[in-house]
Amino acid sequence: MSRVYHKCHFCGGTVSERKITVDYRWGEKLVTVIKNVPTGVCEACGEQYFKAEIVKAMERVAGSKKKPKEVLKIPVRELRVA
Ligand SMILES: [Zn+2]
C-alpha cells in the first residue's frame, strides 16, 4: 500500500515515495539514525515530505528502549569563528 502525496509545495513537482535514511534529532541529547523511512521526495527539487503517521512512528522508534540494530560513534565539534 503506497501513500499519496500532494504536488511539491515549493516547485509543483511530482512527489513520490522512497525509503530513505533519516538523521533524527530530538533536542540536544538524542540523535538517532532511522533507516527505511517511507518519505515523499519531490522528483524536481528533492524536497522531502513526511506523513503524520510516519513522524509518529519515528518518534516511537527513536524513544525505544530495545537494543539498536547498530551503534555509531558521532564526533562532536565546535565552530570557533568570530
Ligand atoms: Zn519540488
PDB file of the backbone (N, CA, C, O) and the ligand in Angstrom, with CONECT records:
HET     ZN  A 101       1
ATOM      1  N   MET A   1       0.842  -1.197   0.000  1.00  0.00           N
ATOM      2  CA  MET A   1       0.000   0.000   0.000  1.00  0.00           C
ATOM      3  C   MET A   1       0.877   1.248   0.000  1.00  0.00           C
ATOM      4  O   MET A   1       1.694   1.443   0.900  1.00  0.00           O
ATOM      5  N   SER A   2       0.703   2.080  -1.005  1.00  0.00           N
ATOM      6  CA  SER A   2       1.540   3.260  -1.136  1.00  0.00           C
ATOM      7  C   SER A   2       0.774   4.503  -0.698  1.00  0.00           C
ATOM      8  O   SER A   2      -0.416   4.643  -0.981  1.00  0.00           O
ATOM      9  N   ARG A   3       1.454   5.387  -0.017  1.00  0.00           N
ATOM     10  CA  ARG A   3       0.821   6.616   0.447  1.00  0.00           C
ATOM     11  C   ARG A   3       0.733   7.634  -0.700  1.00  0.00           C
ATOM     12  O   ARG A   3       1.552   7.622  -1.619  1.00  0.00           O
ATOM     13  N   VAL A   4      -0.261   8.501  -0.630  1.00  0.00           N
ATOM     14  CA  VAL A   4      -0.458   9.509  -1.672  1.00  0.00           C
ATOM     15  C   VAL A   4       0.075  10.852  -1.178  1.00  0.00           C
ATOM     16  O   VAL A   4      -0.214  11.268  -0.056  1.00  0.00           O
ATOM     17  N   TYR A   5       0.846  11.518  -2.015  1.00  0.00           N
ATOM     18  CA  TYR A   5       1.423  12.811  -1.660  1.00  0.00           C
ATOM     19  C   TYR A   5       0.901  13.891  -2.599  1.00  0.00           C
ATOM     20  O   TYR A   5       0.619  13.637  -3.770  1.00  0.00           O
ATOM     21  N   HIS A   6       0.779  15.114  -2.052  1.00  0.00           N
ATOM     22  CA  HIS A   6       0.403  16.259  -2.884  1.00  0.00           C
ATOM     23  C   HIS A   6       1.584  16.658  -3.751  1.00  0.00           C
ATOM     24  O   HIS A   6       2.707  16.204  -3.532  1.00  0.00           O
ATOM     25  N   LYS A   7       1.330  17.500  -4.727  1.00  0.00           N
ATOM     26  CA  LYS A   7       2.414  18.093  -5.526  1.00  0.00           C
ATOM     27  C   LYS A   7       3.331  18.864  -4.595  1.00  0.00           C
ATOM     28  O   LYS A   7       2.916  19.283  -3.515  1.00  0.00           O
ATOM     29  N   CYS A   8       4.572  19.053  -5.006  1.00  0.00           N
ATOM     30  CA  CYS A   8       5.536  19.772  -4.182  1.00  0.00           C
ATOM     31  C   CYS A   8       5.054  21.189  -3.874  1.00  0.00           C
ATOM     32  O   CYS A   8       4.642  21.928  -4.769  1.00  0.00           O
ATOM     33  N   HIS A   9       5.113  21.549  -2.608  1.00  0.00           N
ATOM     34  CA  HIS A   9       4.684  22.860  -2.121  1.00  0.00           C
ATOM     35  C   HIS A   9       5.547  23.978  -2.717  1.00  0.00           C
ATOM     36  O   HIS A   9       5.070  25.096  -2.909  1.00  0.00           O
ATOM     37  N   PHE A  10       6.805  23.675  -3.006  1.00  0.00           N
ATOM     38  CA  PHE A  10       7.748  24.702  -3.453  1.00  0.00           C
ATOM     39  C   PHE A  10       7.799  24.854  -4.972  1.00  0.00           C
ATOM     40  O   PHE A  10       7.812  25.974  -5.483  1.00  0.00           O
ATOM     41  N   CYS A  11       7.827  23.736  -5.695  1.00  0.00           N
ATOM     42  CA  CYS A  11       8.033  23.850  -7.142  1.00  0.00           C
ATOM     43  C   CYS A  11       6.927  23.219  -7.975  1.00  0.00           C
ATOM     44  O   CYS A  11       6.954  23.308  -9.202  1.00  0.00           O
ATOM     45  N   GLY A  12       5.949  22.580  -7.324  1.00  0.00           N
ATOM     46  CA  GLY A  12       4.850  21.969  -8.069  1.00  0.00           C
ATOM     47  C   GLY A  12       5.204  20.636  -8.709  1.00  0.00           C
ATOM     48  O   GLY A  12       4.412  20.071  -9.463  1.00  0.00           O
ATOM     49  N   GLY A  13       6.397  20.135  -8.405  1.00  0.00           N
ATOM     50  CA  GLY A  13       6.851  18.862  -8.976  1.00  0.00           C
ATOM     51  C   GLY A  13       6.093  17.674  -8.399  1.00  0.00           C
ATOM     52  O   GLY A  13       5.378  17.801  -7.406  1.00  0.00           O
ATOM     53  N   THR A  14       6.259  16.525  -9.034  1.00  0.00           N
ATOM     54  CA  THR A  14       5.619  15.295  -8.574  1.00  0.00           C
ATOM     55  C   THR A  14       6.397  14.734  -7.381  1.00  0.00           C
ATOM     56  O   THR A  14       7.625  14.649  -7.397  1.00  0.00           O
ATOM     57  N   VAL A  15       5.648  14.356  -6.353  1.00  0.00           N
ATOM     58  CA  VAL A  15       6.259  13.796  -5.152  1.00  0.00           C
ATOM     59  C   VAL A  15       5.981  12.299  -5.128  1.00  0.00           C
ATOM     60  O   VAL A  15       4.823  11.883  -5.157  1.00  0.00           O
ATOM     61  N   SER A  16       7.027  11.493  -5.076  1.00  0.00           N
ATOM     62  CA  SER A  16       6.809  10.050  -4.992  1.00  0.00           C
ATOM     63  C   SER A  16       7.550   9.488  -3.789  1.00  0.00           C
ATOM     64  O   SER A  16       8.521  10.062  -3.297  1.00  0.00           O
ATOM     65  N   GLU A  17       7.051   8.339  -3.335  1.00  0.00           N
ATOM     66  CA  GLU A  17       7.576   7.789  -2.088  1.00  0.00           C
ATOM     67  C   GLU A  17       8.849   6.978  -2.298  1.00  0.00           C
ATOM     68  O   GLU A  17       8.949   6.164  -3.217  1.00  0.00           O
ATOM     69  N   ARG A  18       9.809   7.222  -1.429  1.00  0.00           N
ATOM     70  CA  ARG A  18      11.040   6.431  -1.392  1.00  0.00           C
ATOM     71  C   ARG A  18      11.358   6.097   0.050  1.00  0.00           C
ATOM     72  O   ARG A  18      10.876   6.757   0.971  1.00  0.00           O
ATOM     73  N   LYS A  19      12.168   5.076   0.243  1.00  0.00           N
ATOM     74  CA  LYS A  19      12.659   4.731   1.578  1.00  0.00           C
ATOM     75  C   LYS A  19      14.002   5.428   1.757  1.00  0.00           C
ATOM     76  O   LYS A  19      14.945   5.192   1.002  1.00  0.00           O
ATOM     77  N   ILE A  20      14.074   6.285   2.762  1.00  0.00           N
ATOM     78  CA  ILE A  20      15.323   6.999   2.986  1.00  0.00           C
ATOM     79  C   ILE A  20      15.839   6.758   4.402  1.00  0.00           C
ATOM     80  O   ILE A  20      15.145   6.183   5.242  1.00  0.00           O
ATOM     81  N   THR A  21      17.062   7.205   4.650  1.00  0.00           N
ATOM     82  CA  THR A  21      17.655   7.156   5.986  1.00  0.00           C
ATOM     83  C   THR A  21      17.567   8.557   6.575  1.00  0.00           C
ATOM     84  O   THR A  21      18.000   9.529   5.957  1.00  0.00           O
ATOM     85  N   VAL A  22      17.002   8.650   7.775  1.00  0.00           N
ATOM     86  CA  VAL A  22      16.781   9.948   8.420  1.00  0.00           C
ATOM     87  C   VAL A  22      17.714  10.098   9.624  1.00  0.00           C
ATOM     88  O   VAL A  22      17.811   9.198  10.459  1.00  0.00           O
ATOM     89  N   ASP A  23      18.396  11.239   9.706  1.00  0.00           N
ATOM     90  CA  ASP A  23      19.138  11.590  10.922  1.00  0.00           C
ATOM     91  C   ASP A  23      18.141  12.285  11.832  1.00  0.00           C
ATOM     92  O   ASP A  23      17.822  13.459  11.642  1.00  0.00           O
ATOM     93  N   TYR A  24      17.664  11.571  12.796  1.00  0.00           N
ATOM     94  CA  TYR A  24      16.577  12.059  13.632  1.00  0.00           C
ATOM     95  C   TYR A  24      17.146  12.732  14.867  1.00  0.00           C
ATOM     96  O   TYR A  24      17.996  12.160  15.550  1.00  0.00           O
ATOM     97  N   ARG A  25      16.692  13.932  15.159  1.00  0.00           N
ATOM     98  CA  ARG A  25      17.226  14.706  16.259  1.00  0.00           C
ATOM     99  C   ARG A  25      16.106  15.161  17.173  1.00  0.00           C
ATOM    100  O   ARG A  25      15.064  15.628  16.712  1.00  0.00           O
ATOM    101  N   TRP A  26      16.328  15.021  18.473  1.00  0.00           N
ATOM    102  CA  TRP A  26      15.336  15.444  19.441  1.00  0.00           C
ATOM    103  C   TRP A  26      16.079  16.198  20.525  1.00  0.00           C
ATOM    104  O   TRP A  26      16.699  15.587  21.395  1.00  0.00           O
ATOM    105  N   GLY A  27      16.023  17.519  20.481  1.00  0.00           N
ATOM    106  CA  GLY A  27      16.749  18.341  21.466  1.00  0.00           C
ATOM    107  C   GLY A  27      18.249  18.201  21.300  1.00  0.00           C
ATOM    108  O   GLY A  27      18.745  17.903  20.213  1.00  0.00           O
ATOM    109  N   GLU A  28      18.962  18.418  22.391  1.00  0.00           N
ATOM    110  CA  GLU A  28      20.426  18.436  22.351  1.00  0.00           C
ATOM    111  C   GLU A  28      21.023  17.043  22.515  1.00  0.00           C
ATOM    112  O   GLU A  28      22.140  16.788  22.064  1.00  0.00           O
ATOM    113  N   LYS A  29      20.292  16.150  23.151  1.00  0.00           N
ATOM    114  CA  LYS A  29      20.902  14.905  23.607  1.00  0.00           C
ATOM    115  C   LYS A  29      20.628  13.692  22.737  1.00  0.00           C
ATOM    116  O   LYS A  29      21.429  12.757  22.719  1.00  0.00           O
ATOM    117  N   LEU A  30      19.535  13.684  22.027  1.00  0.00           N
ATOM    118  CA  LEU A  30      19.208  12.478  21.273  1.00  0.00           C
ATOM    119  C   LEU A  30      19.417  12.683  19.777  1.00  0.00           C
ATOM    120  O   LEU A  30      18.807  13.551  19.154  1.00  0.00           O
ATOM    121  N   VAL A  31      20.288  11.866  19.228  1.00  0.00           N
ATOM    122  CA  VAL A  31      20.454  11.801  17.777  1.00  0.00           C
ATOM    123  C   VAL A  31      20.399  10.329  17.428  1.00  0.00           C
ATOM    124  O   VAL A  31      21.145   9.528  17.992  1.00  0.00           O
ATOM    125  N   THR A  32      19.525   9.961  16.504  1.00  0.00           N
ATOM    126  CA  THR A  32      19.477   8.568  16.099  1.00  0.00           C
ATOM    127  C   THR A  32      19.288   8.489  14.589  1.00  0.00           C
ATOM    128  O   THR A  32      18.653   9.347  13.976  1.00  0.00           O
ATOM    129  N   VAL A  33      19.844   7.459  14.019  1.00  0.00           N
ATOM    130  CA  VAL A  33      19.714   7.256  12.581  1.00  0.00           C
ATOM    131  C   VAL A  33      18.603   6.241  12.364  1.00  0.00           C
ATOM    132  O   VAL A  33      18.659   5.134  12.900  1.00  0.00           O
ATOM    133  N   ILE A  34      17.602   6.605  11.590  1.00  0.00           N
ATOM    134  CA  ILE A  34      16.488   5.695  11.328  1.00  0.00           C
ATOM    135  C   ILE A  34      16.489   5.348   9.842  1.00  0.00           C
ATOM    136  O   ILE A  34      16.362   6.214   8.976  1.00  0.00           O
ATOM    137  N   LYS A  35      16.635   4.057   9.581  1.00  0.00           N
ATOM    138  CA  LYS A  35      16.693   3.596   8.193  1.00  0.00           C
ATOM    139  C   LYS A  35      15.313   3.195   7.717  1.00  0.00           C
ATOM    140  O   LYS A  35      14.419   2.923   8.519  1.00  0.00           O
ATOM    141  N   ASN A  36      15.148   3.160   6.403  1.00  0.00           N
ATOM    142  CA  ASN A  36      13.954   2.570   5.813  1.00  0.00           C
ATOM    143  C   ASN A  36      12.689   3.391   6.071  1.00  0.00           C
ATOM    144  O   ASN A  36      11.613   2.826   6.263  1.00  0.00           O
ATOM    145  N   VAL A  37      12.814   4.718   6.078  1.00  0.00           N
ATOM    146  CA  VAL A  37      11.679   5.599   6.372  1.00  0.00           C
ATOM    147  C   VAL A  37      10.943   5.970   5.072  1.00  0.00           C
ATOM    148  O   VAL A  37      11.534   6.596   4.192  1.00  0.00           O
ATOM    149  N   PRO A  38       9.665   5.591   4.944  1.00  0.00           N
ATOM    150  CA  PRO A  38       8.914   5.974   3.749  1.00  0.00           C
ATOM    151  C   PRO A  38       8.703   7.490   3.725  1.00  0.00           C
ATOM    152  O   PRO A  38       8.097   8.055   4.635  1.00  0.00           O
ATOM    153  N   THR A  39       9.206   8.135   2.684  1.00  0.00           N
ATOM    154  CA  THR A  39       9.220   9.595   2.604  1.00  0.00           C
ATOM    155  C   THR A  39       8.800  10.027   1.207  1.00  0.00           C
ATOM    156  O   THR A  39       9.196   9.420   0.212  1.00  0.00           O
ATOM    157  N   GLY A  40       8.000  11.075   1.142  1.00  0.00           N
ATOM    158  CA  GLY A  40       7.673  11.649  -0.153  1.00  0.00           C
ATOM    159  C   GLY A  40       8.810  12.556  -0.589  1.00  0.00           C
ATOM    160  O   GLY A  40       9.171  13.487   0.131  1.00  0.00           O
ATOM    161  N   VAL A  41       9.381  12.293  -1.769  1.00  0.00           N
ATOM    162  CA  VAL A  41      10.503  13.092  -2.246  1.00  0.00           C
ATOM    163  C   VAL A  41      10.111  13.735  -3.577  1.00  0.00           C
ATOM    164  O   VAL A  41       9.663  13.049  -4.495  1.00  0.00           O
ATOM    165  N   CYS A  42      10.282  15.059  -3.677  1.00  0.00           N
ATOM    166  CA  CYS A  42       9.965  15.761  -4.913  1.00  0.00           C
ATOM    167  C   CYS A  42      10.971  15.359  -5.989  1.00  0.00           C
ATOM    168  O   CYS A  42      12.183  15.444  -5.787  1.00  0.00           O
ATOM    169  N   GLU A  43      10.452  14.922  -7.131  1.00  0.00           N
ATOM    170  CA  GLU A  43      11.340  14.470  -8.204  1.00  0.00           C
ATOM    171  C   GLU A  43      12.095  15.621  -8.844  1.00  0.00           C
ATOM    172  O   GLU A  43      13.130  15.410  -9.476  1.00  0.00           O
ATOM    173  N   ALA A  44      11.580  16.856  -8.683  1.00  0.00           N
ATOM    174  CA  ALA A  44      12.232  18.013  -9.303  1.00  0.00           C
ATOM    175  C   ALA A  44      13.256  18.668  -8.375  1.00  0.00           C
ATOM    176  O   ALA A  44      14.400  18.882  -8.778  1.00  0.00           O
ATOM    177  N   CYS A  45      12.864  18.988  -7.141  1.00  0.00           N
ATOM    178  CA  CYS A  45      13.769  19.755  -6.279  1.00  0.00           C
ATOM    179  C   CYS A  45      14.299  18.968  -5.091  1.00  0.00           C
ATOM    180  O   CYS A  45      15.197  19.443  -4.395  1.00  0.00           O
ATOM    181  N   GLY A  46      13.764  17.770  -4.841  1.00  0.00           N
ATOM    182  CA  GLY A  46      14.296  16.939  -3.764  1.00  0.00           C
ATOM    183  C   GLY A  46      13.723  17.230  -2.382  1.00  0.00           C
ATOM    184  O   GLY A  46      14.129  16.610  -1.399  1.00  0.00           O
ATOM    185  N   GLU A  47      12.772  18.178  -2.299  1.00  0.00           N
ATOM    186  CA  GLU A  47      12.130  18.462  -1.009  1.00  0.00           C
ATOM    187  C   GLU A  47      11.491  17.185  -0.452  1.00  0.00           C
ATOM    188  O   GLU A  47      10.936  16.380  -1.200  1.00  0.00           O
ATOM    189  N   GLN A  48      11.578  17.013   0.874  1.00  0.00           N
ATOM    190  CA  GLN A  48      11.050  15.793   1.486  1.00  0.00           C
ATOM    191  C   GLN A  48       9.796  16.079   2.299  1.00  0.00           C
ATOM    192  O   GLN A  48       9.694  17.099   2.981  1.00  0.00           O
ATOM    193  N   TYR A  49       8.840  15.149   2.212  1.00  0.00           N
ATOM    194  CA  TYR A  49       7.571  15.266   2.933  1.00  0.00           C
ATOM    195  C   TYR A  49       7.333  14.010   3.754  1.00  0.00           C
ATOM    196  O   TYR A  49       7.450  12.889   3.259  1.00  0.00           O
ATOM    197  N   PHE A  50       6.992  14.227   5.037  1.00  0.00           N
ATOM    198  CA  PHE A  50       6.726  13.089   5.921  1.00  0.00           C
ATOM    199  C   PHE A  50       5.249  13.084   6.309  1.00  0.00           C
ATOM    200  O   PHE A  50       4.703  14.110   6.715  1.00  0.00           O
ATOM    201  N   LYS A  51       4.618  11.937   6.184  1.00  0.00           N
ATOM    202  CA  LYS A  51       3.238  11.786   6.643  1.00  0.00           C
ATOM    203  C   LYS A  51       3.231  11.774   8.169  1.00  0.00           C
ATOM    204  O   LYS A  51       4.193  11.356   8.813  1.00  0.00           O
ATOM    205  N   ALA A  52       2.100  12.252   8.736  1.00  0.00           N
ATOM    206  CA  ALA A  52       1.981  12.329  10.201  1.00  0.00           C
ATOM    207  C   ALA A  52       2.211  10.971  10.870  1.00  0.00           C
ATOM    208  O   ALA A  52       2.850  10.900  11.920  1.00  0.00           O
ATOM    209  N   GLU A  53       1.694   9.896  10.269  1.00  0.00           N
ATOM    210  CA  GLU A  53       1.850   8.575  10.905  1.00  0.00           C
ATOM    211  C   GLU A  53       3.315   8.120  10.884  1.00  0.00           C
ATOM    212  O   GLU A  53       3.756   7.375  11.759  1.00  0.00           O
ATOM    213  N   ILE A  54       4.057   8.577   9.874  1.00  0.00           N
ATOM    214  CA  ILE A  54       5.481   8.220   9.782  1.00  0.00           C
ATOM    215  C   ILE A  54       6.277   8.989  10.843  1.00  0.00           C
ATOM    216  O   ILE A  54       7.181   8.440  11.472  1.00  0.00           O
ATOM    217  N   VAL A  55       5.924  10.275  11.031  1.00  0.00           N
ATOM    218  CA  VAL A  55       6.577  11.088  12.066  1.00  0.00           C
ATOM    219  C   VAL A  55       6.340  10.460  13.447  1.00  0.00           C
ATOM    220  O   VAL A  55       7.252  10.390  14.271  1.00  0.00           O
ATOM    221  N   LYS A  56       5.108  10.007  13.684  1.00  0.00           N
ATOM    222  CA  LYS A  56       4.776   9.356  14.963  1.00  0.00           C
ATOM    223  C   LYS A  56       5.560   8.062  15.124  1.00  0.00           C
ATOM    224  O   LYS A  56       6.077   7.773  16.204  1.00  0.00           O
ATOM    225  N   ALA A  57       5.647   7.285  14.054  1.00  0.00           N
ATOM    226  CA  ALA A  57       6.385   6.017  14.103  1.00  0.00           C
ATOM    227  C   ALA A  57       7.869   6.279  14.373  1.00  0.00           C
ATOM    228  O   ALA A  57       8.516   5.512  15.087  1.00  0.00           O
ATOM    229  N   MET A  58       8.409   7.367  13.799  1.00  0.00           N
ATOM    230  CA  MET A  58       9.822   7.712  14.045  1.00  0.00           C
ATOM    231  C   MET A  58      10.037   8.122  15.498  1.00  0.00           C
ATOM    232  O   MET A  58      11.034   7.741  16.110  1.00  0.00           O
ATOM    233  N   GLU A  59       9.096   8.904  16.057  1.00  0.00           N
ATOM    234  CA  GLU A  59       9.178   9.291  17.476  1.00  0.00           C
ATOM    235  C   GLU A  59       9.206   8.054  18.357  1.00  0.00           C
ATOM    236  O   GLU A  59       9.980   7.971  19.311  1.00  0.00           O
ATOM    237  N   ARG A  60       8.353   7.094  18.025  1.00  0.00           N
ATOM    238  CA  ARG A  60       8.263   5.851  18.790  1.00  0.00           C
ATOM    239  C   ARG A  60       9.569   5.080  18.747  1.00  0.00           C
ATOM    240  O   ARG A  60      10.093   4.668  19.781  1.00  0.00           O
ATOM    241  N   VAL A  61      10.084   4.891  17.559  1.00  0.00           N
ATOM    242  CA  VAL A  61      11.288   4.078  17.403  1.00  0.00           C
ATOM    243  C   VAL A  61      12.512   4.807  17.996  1.00  0.00           C
ATOM    244  O   VAL A  61      13.427   4.169  18.517  1.00  0.00           O
ATOM    245  N   ALA A  62      12.516   6.156  17.908  1.00  0.00           N
ATOM    246  CA  ALA A  62      13.636   6.934  18.468  1.00  0.00           C
ATOM    247  C   ALA A  62      13.694   6.801  19.982  1.00  0.00           C
ATOM    248  O   ALA A  62      14.776   6.811  20.570  1.00  0.00           O
ATOM    249  N   GLY A  63      12.525   6.674  20.617  1.00  0.00           N
ATOM    250  CA  GLY A  63      12.456   6.571  22.079  1.00  0.00           C
ATOM    251  C   GLY A  63      12.466   5.135  22.577  1.00  0.00           C
ATOM    252  O   GLY A  63      12.330   4.896  23.777  1.00  0.00           O
ATOM    253  N   SER A  64      12.624   4.181  21.677  1.00  0.00           N
ATOM    254  CA  SER A  64      12.576   2.763  22.039  1.00  0.00           C
ATOM    255  C   SER A  64      13.718   2.372  22.969  1.00  0.00           C
ATOM    256  O   SER A  64      14.838   2.865  22.834  1.00  0.00           O
ATOM    257  N   LYS A  65      13.424   1.482  23.915  1.00  0.00           N
ATOM    258  CA  LYS A  65      14.455   1.001  24.845  1.00  0.00           C
ATOM    259  C   LYS A  65      15.104  -0.288  24.343  1.00  0.00           C
ATOM    260  O   LYS A  65      16.026  -0.819  24.961  1.00  0.00           O
ATOM    261  N   LYS A  66      14.611  -0.767  23.229  1.00  0.00           N
ATOM    262  CA  LYS A  66      15.183  -2.005  22.654  1.00  0.00           C
ATOM    263  C   LYS A  66      16.611  -1.757  22.186  1.00  0.00           C
ATOM    264  O   LYS A  66      16.994  -0.626  21.886  1.00  0.00           O
ATOM    265  N   LYS A  67      17.379  -2.815  22.130  1.00  0.00           N
ATOM    266  CA  LYS A  67      18.756  -2.732  21.664  1.00  0.00           C
ATOM    267  C   LYS A  67      18.759  -2.274  20.202  1.00  0.00           C
ATOM    268  O   LYS A  67      18.070  -2.863  19.369  1.00  0.00           O
ATOM    269  N   PRO A  68      19.536  -1.220  19.885  1.00  0.00           N
ATOM    270  CA  PRO A  68      19.547  -0.764  18.489  1.00  0.00           C
ATOM    271  C   PRO A  68      20.226  -1.771  17.564  1.00  0.00           C
ATOM    272  O   PRO A  68      21.024  -2.606  17.991  1.00  0.00           O
ATOM    273  N   LYS A  69      19.888  -1.664  16.317  1.00  0.00           N
ATOM    274  CA  LYS A  69      20.456  -2.509  15.266  1.00  0.00           C
ATOM    275  C   LYS A  69      21.968  -2.328  15.188  1.00  0.00           C
ATOM    276  O   LYS A  69      22.707  -3.274  14.919  1.00  0.00           O
ATOM    277  N   GLU A  70      22.411  -1.108  15.427  1.00  0.00           N
ATOM    278  CA  GLU A  70      23.823  -0.775  15.282  1.00  0.00           C
ATOM    279  C   GLU A  70      24.052   0.508  16.081  1.00  0.00           C
ATOM    280  O   GLU A  70      23.137   1.322  16.200  1.00  0.00           O
ATOM    281  N   VAL A  71      25.265   0.707  16.637  1.00  0.00           N
ATOM    282  CA  VAL A  71      25.552   1.952  17.351  1.00  0.00           C
ATOM    283  C   VAL A  71      26.753   2.624  16.688  1.00  0.00           C
ATOM    284  O   VAL A  71      27.806   2.009  16.517  1.00  0.00           O
ATOM    285  N   LEU A  72      26.580   3.886  16.319  1.00  0.00           N
ATOM    286  CA  LEU A  72      27.652   4.633  15.668  1.00  0.00           C
ATOM    287  C   LEU A  72      28.273   5.601  16.668  1.00  0.00           C
ATOM    288  O   LEU A  72      27.598   6.073  17.582  1.00  0.00           O
ATOM    289  N   LYS A  73      29.545   5.892  16.496  1.00  0.00           N
ATOM    290  CA  LYS A  73      30.178   6.944  17.281  1.00  0.00           C
ATOM    291  C   LYS A  73      30.069   8.229  16.478  1.00  0.00           C
ATOM    292  O   LYS A  73      30.375   8.244  15.286  1.00  0.00           O
ATOM    293  N   ILE A  74      29.641   9.298  17.115  1.00  0.00           N
ATOM    294  CA  ILE A  74      29.469  10.559  16.396  1.00  0.00           C
ATOM    295  C   ILE A  74      30.428  11.610  16.936  1.00  0.00           C
ATOM    296  O   ILE A  74      30.365  11.931  18.123  1.00  0.00           O
ATOM    297  N   PRO A  75      31.324  12.162  16.099  1.00  0.00           N
ATOM    298  CA  PRO A  75      32.225  13.204  16.572  1.00  0.00           C
ATOM    299  C   PRO A  75      31.438  14.494  16.850  1.00  0.00           C
ATOM    300  O   PRO A  75      30.580  14.894  16.063  1.00  0.00           O
ATOM    301  N   VAL A  76      31.744  15.123  17.965  1.00  0.00           N
ATOM    302  CA  VAL A  76      31.118  16.409  18.304  1.00  0.00           C
ATOM    303  C   VAL A  76      32.195  17.474  18.214  1.00  0.00           C
ATOM    304  O   VAL A  76      33.230  17.357  18.870  1.00  0.00           O
ATOM    305  N   ARG A  77      31.980  18.495  17.428  1.00  0.00           N
ATOM    306  CA  ARG A  77      32.964  19.572  17.257  1.00  0.00           C
ATOM    307  C   ARG A  77      32.292  20.908  17.509  1.00  0.00           C
ATOM    308  O   ARG A  77      31.068  21.028  17.549  1.00  0.00           O
ATOM    309  N   GLU A  78      33.140  21.900  17.676  1.00  0.00           N
ATOM    310  CA  GLU A  78      32.632  23.242  17.927  1.00  0.00           C
ATOM    311  C   GLU A  78      33.237  24.185  16.914  1.00  0.00           C
ATOM    312  O   GLU A  78      34.430  24.112  16.617  1.00  0.00           O
ATOM    313  N   LEU A  79      32.422  25.060  16.389  1.00  0.00           N
ATOM    314  CA  LEU A  79      32.914  26.029  15.427  1.00  0.00           C
ATOM    315  C   LEU A  79      33.425  27.243  16.175  1.00  0.00           C
ATOM    316  O   LEU A  79      32.726  27.801  17.021  1.00  0.00           O
ATOM    317  N   ARG A  80      34.648  27.654  15.861  1.00  0.00           N
ATOM    318  CA  ARG A  80      35.205  28.817  16.549  1.00  0.00           C
ATOM    319  C   ARG A  80      35.460  29.919  15.541  1.00  0.00           C
ATOM    320  O   ARG A  80      36.554  30.029  14.987  1.00  0.00           O
ATOM    321  N   VAL A  81      34.468  30.712  15.313  1.00  0.00           N
ATOM    322  CA  VAL A  81      34.616  31.862  14.426  1.00  0.00           C
ATOM    323  C   VAL A  81      34.131  33.115  15.152  1.00  0.00           C
ATOM    324  O   VAL A  81      33.242  33.060  16.002  1.00  0.00           O
ATOM    325  N   ALA A  82      34.725  34.216  14.799  1.00  0.00           N
ATOM    326  CA  ALA A  82      34.363  35.476  15.466  1.00  0.00           C
ATOM    327  C   ALA A  82      33.063  36.015  14.883  1.00  0.00           C
ATOM    328  O   ALA A  82      32.585  37.067  15.308  1.00  0.00           O
TER     329      ALA A  82
HETATM  330 ZN    ZN A 101       9.806  20.408  -5.547  1.00  0.00          ZN2+
END
